[in-house]
Amino acid sequence: MIDKNKENLMNFIQSKSNFFELKDGEEATVKYISVEPATTHFQGKPVNGMRFKFEVNGKEMFWDRTSREFAKQMLSYSNGDVLSIRVSGQKNQTKYFIQKVSQ
């Protein structure tokens, strides 16, 4: 369970950005809005990926992913679906656990 201080800090950080972030071991519930191709940068080089738009705590946020496995999993979901997403691992060892949440 997250303590109130960390929750307040996370809310502040999210309010200052249009980009969603999940670190190793974290989980969030989001509403899936849309996805489109995007170019992101990794170690100074352009990388093709997908830009997901989610509603997080009432705010629309972007999440850039280059993982083909994540994209394959997202094929099972439609815009408007509420999803629980958990991230485990780092860099090329990252695994995504996605479940549809009943509304």
Order of alpha helices (4+ residues) and beta strands (2+ residues): alpha-beta-beta-beta-alpha-beta-beta
